[in-house]
Amino acid sequence: MQENDIVFTESTESRIKRFKFALSLARRAGKTLCGTPLACDAMRAGEAVFVLLSKTASENSKKRVVNCASHYNTKLLYTELTPTELGAAIGKGSLACVGITDKNLAFNIERNLY
C-alpha cells in the first residue's frame, strides 16, 4: 500500500445498514414522527430533536420543513435516501421527512448518517 492510498475502515453498505437499523429502532420505540405535517408540528411544539429530510423530496415538502426548522431552531439533516427508502426503513410508505424526538436515539442515528 502506498502513502497516498485512502483506506476506508468500513463499507458504505455497512453504514447504510446501521443507519436504517437505528431508524427502525427509533420507530419501534415510538420516538419518530412520520411525514412533513407531524414533523412540522413537533418542531413548533419543541419536541423534535432533529428532522431527517430526503434530498429527493418534493420542493414543497423541502420548503415547509426547511422554513419550519430554521424558524424554530431545530437541527435539520439531509439524507441521500429516497422518500421510498426512508419510509421503508421505518416500515411506512413513502416519507419525505422523519422527525426524531429522543436525544439518545437521535445521537445514534446522526452518528450512523453517512
Secondary structure, DSSP 8 states (H G I E B T S, - for coil): --TT----SS-HHHHHHHHHHHHHHHHHTT-EEESHHHHHHHHHHT--SEEEEETTS-HHHHHHHHHHHHHTT-EEEEESS-HHHHHHHTTSS--SEEEE--HHHHHHHHHH--
